[in-house]
Structures are given as structure tokens and as C-alpha cells.
Amino acid sequence: MSNISASELRKKYTHFRILVIGRANAGKTTLLKRVCNTDEDPCIYDEKNKALRGIHDINRPFMFASNPQFIFHDSPGFEAGDESQLKKVQLFIKECAMATDPNEQLHAIWFCLKLDKVRFMLDLEKRFFTEDRVGNAPVIAILTKFDDLITQVYDTSLDYAKNHENAKREQKKLEDLLFSYKFPPKAGVCLEDMHNNGGNHQEQVKVLIEKTAMSLDDLSLKMLFVSIQENNLELCIEYAVKYVPFLRPEINMEMNVV
């Protein structure tokens, strides 16, 4: 593995690009606001980098002013059973994989799935994990709204701890199903009560950040990702120390680690 300096890293990659897939009400917007530490709505851009409002299209990137180095693309998911939506996502992933400019490439995919005993995965979502994908962008499965799953399995004759345990058991079944497909996610996380400002949402985001970083094979991308995220300082320090043999001394002055 060749040495790379932070300045070279910034020159090669100016943004970290993430495709977010998920049905309506899967908690995508709440998640991204937690990741970017903001309550503001994102800025969406057209092909001419003109800011738009309220228009979500997989080909139109968006970002949050609080952390503009994260570029997101939103797929509305496959709720209507429209195969063209799946094809559109597959084409987007393929085009990003073929891009020669590293900043036009897709670096990670966050696939949000709401924990639902009845409709956990739709047919087209299953196909996403059974058909081969072009490119190296890792898929991280984000199982959202565990608190809703507790409600689904809730038994009034049991106390909360037991109901929570039963929900965890049901979550494990759904996870096992997801990871049994031919092309499963590279990692998975489970989120609970992310809308609660008084909850532990930042601890959960830290886990997502860590799992995403671990899923990246390219060292440059790893270092870019951990340096621009603002949720897990411990991970930033850990990676700076872990990869110090591969990084030139000036990395310590450019990675926001003190």
C-alpha cells in the first residue's frame, strides 16, 4: 500500500458520495439530519448546480449546509412495484462505477429498511440483493424504527424488557433473511427512536459511521470518510493512529485530530 498525504487525499476526493435507498417513512431524512448534525432541510441541485427545493431525484445530488462534503442521492425506493425504479437505481450505480473522475463515483450505499414483520422486504428490494451490482460501493443495510417493531410484537401480559427482547429476536430473523441473499449487504445497523432529540441517536450514528468506514476497501476513501464525518471523533483518532505507517506526517495537521 503506497503512502498518501492528507493534501493528496483532498486533491483526489473533494466529497464523499452516498446513495440512500428506502421507501417513504423509512426514516431517511431524519437519519441524514442526524448524520449531518442539523435541523435544516437539504439543498438540492440540478445539472447546472442550481439550488432546488422539494424535488428529490436520484440524479440530483443534495447536501446539508452543516457538512457539504457529504453528497447524497435519494432513491424513493420500490414501493409501487415499478420495475423501472429498480432499473433506474441499477443504472445510476453502473454509471457512477464507470465514472473516471473519483468525485463522480459512488462511494457507499445506505439501504434503509423499516423493521416491519409483514412488509419487511418487497419483491424489488429482494431483487436488489439477488442481482449482481456493478462497482465497488459497499451496501450498508440500515434497519430503521426498531421502536415500531416493539409495538408490533408488544404483549400486554409482558413487561417492557421482555417485549424488547422479543422484538430483538424478531429483528434477528429479519436480519438473517436479508443477509441470506446472493449479494447481501456488507454490514448492517439497527436504529431506534432516532426522532427523539433526547435519545441516544448520536451513539447510534457513531455505529453507522464505524460500520461504513469498515466496509470501505480503499484507504483513501476510509480516511476521507472518517475525517469529514463529525459524529465519531474517537474513530477519526483511531484511524489516524492505525494507518500512520501509510500516511505522511502532514496528515496530523489536516485531519482535524488533536
N, C-alpha and C positions, 0 to 999 in steps of 0.2 A: 504494500500500500504506500503510495507516494505521499510526501509531506505536502500540506496545503496550509497557507496562511489565511487569517480571517479576511484580509483585504482581497485575496484571490477568491475566497468563498463569496464575498459580497459582489464581486465583479461577475462571477458566474451565475449566481442566483440573487435576484433582487426581491423575489416574492416566493411564498410557499403556496401552491395552488391545491385546493381541496374540492372535490366533487361531493356534494351532500345529497344523498338519495333518501326518500322517505315519503310515505303517504301524508295527507293532511292530518293534522292533530297528532303527529308523531313526536312533537316537541322539538323540531329542528331549530326554529327561531330562538326559542328560549335557550337551547344549548349553545348556539353560536354567540348569543349575547353574553352568556356566562364565560365562554372561552375568551372573548374579547373584552371582558370586564366593562360592559356598557349597558345602559338602558335605552340608548338611541337606536333608531332604525338604521339599516344599512343604506349605503349609496350604491345604486345600480347603474351600470354604464353600458352604452350601446357600442357599436363597432367603431364610432368616432370618439370614444371616451367621453361622450356627453352624458351627464348625470340624468338618470330617470328615476321616477318614483312609482312604487307599487306594481312594477312589471317584473315578473320572475320568468326567466327563460334560461335553459341550460347553457346557451351560447353567450349569455350576457353576464359577465362577472360582476360580483358585488363585494363590497368590503365595508368595514366599520372604521370610522374616523379614529377610534381609540387604538386600533392596531392595523394600519393599512397594508402591512406586509403580508397579512393573510388575505389571499384572494379566494373567494368561494364561488362555486357554481351550484345552482339548485335544480334538482330534478324533482318534479311533482310526484314521482312515484308511479305506480302502475295500478292505481285504484280502479279505474274504469275498465280494466281488462283490455286496454287498447294496445295491441302488439306494436304499433308504431312508436309508442313511448319507449318500449324496451329497445327497439332498433335505434331510436334516436340517442339513447344513452350509450349503447354499444358503439355507435358511430362516433360520438363525441370522445369516448375513451380511445378509440382507434386513431382518430385524427390527432389527439394530444400525444399519443405514443409515437406518431410519425413526425412530430414537430422537431426541427433541427435546433431551434432556439430553446435552451433549457428553461427559460422563463415562460415559454408557451406550453411546456409539458405539464402533465398532471402528476402530482406528487403523492397524493393519497386519496382514498375514497372512504367517506364515512357513510355507512348504510344504516339508517335509523329504522328500527322495527319496534313498534309498540307491543308490549307484552300483553297479548290477548289470547286467552285459551281457545276461543272459537275461530278467530281470523288472524292467527299469528303471521302466516305467510300466504300470499296469493300465488296463483299459478305462475304469473310472470316473474314474481320475485324468486320463486323456486328455480325458474329457468335461468335467471341471472347467475345463480350459483351452480348450475349444472352445465352451462355452456362456457367454453373456453373464452378467456378475455385476452385482448392484445395489450401489451405493455407490462410495465413493472410496478405500477402504482398499487400498493397494498390496500386491501379492503379491511376496514375495521368495523365490525358489527357493533352497533350501539343499541342495546336493548333499553328502551325508554319506559317510563311511567310504571315502575315496579309497584308504586303505591296503588295504582289502579288494579294491578294483579292481586294485591292483598284483598281488595274489595271483592274481586271476582270469586275468590276461594273462601271468603270470610264465613265462618261458622259461629253463630252467636253463643253456642254452648262452650266455646273455647276461649281462652284468654288471648290477648294480643300477641304474646310471644309465640304461642302455638300456631296462630294463624299466620304469623310472619314466617315461621318455619315451614308451614305447608306451602306458602307462596314461593319460598326459596326452592322447595322440591319441584314445584311446577315449572319454575324458571329453568332449572337444570334440565328438565325434559325437553323444553323448547330449545335450549342451547344445544343439546345433544342432537336434536333434529337438524338444526342449522349447520352444525359442523360435520354432519354425515354426508353432505352433498359432495359431488365430484370436485368442485372448485370452491372450497369453503373460505370463510374469512381468515385472514392471517392472525387476527386477535379479536377479542370481544370484551365489552364492558357493559355493566348494568347500571342504570341511573334511576334515582328515586327522588321524588319531591323537589325537582330542580326549580320549580317556580317559586318556592318558598325562600324569601330573602333571608330568613333567619335560620335556614337549614345549613347543611354541610356541603352545599353544591360545589364549592371550590375544592374540597377534598376529592370529590368525585371527578371533577375536571382534571385534577392532577393525575388521576389514574388513567384517564383517556389520553392525556399528553404523553405519559410514560409508555403506554401500550403502542401509541402511534410511532413514537421515536424508535422503540424496539423493532417495529415492523419494517423500518426503512433500511434497505441494504446499502445504500450509498452513504459513505461517511460525510460527504459534503452536505447532503440533504439532512442528515441527522443533526449536524452542528448548526445548520441554518434554522431548522425547526426548533431546537431547544433554545437557541439564542433569541428568537423573536417572540416565542410564547412568554407570557407574563404571569402564568399561574403556578409554575413549579420551579422556583429558584434552586431548590435542592437538586433537581435533575440537571439543571444547567451547570451547576458546580460539579456534579458527579461526572458528566460527560466531558467537561473540560479537563478534569483530572485523568479520567480513564483513557482519553485519546491523546494525552500530552505527548507521547512518543511520535505521533503522526502530525502534530501541529507545531508550527514555528512559534517562537517566543511571543511575537506580537499578538497572538490570539488572546492573551490575557488582557490586553488593552482594548480589545474590540468586541468582546463577548458579553459585556455588561456583568462580569463576575468580579466581585471584590473580595 
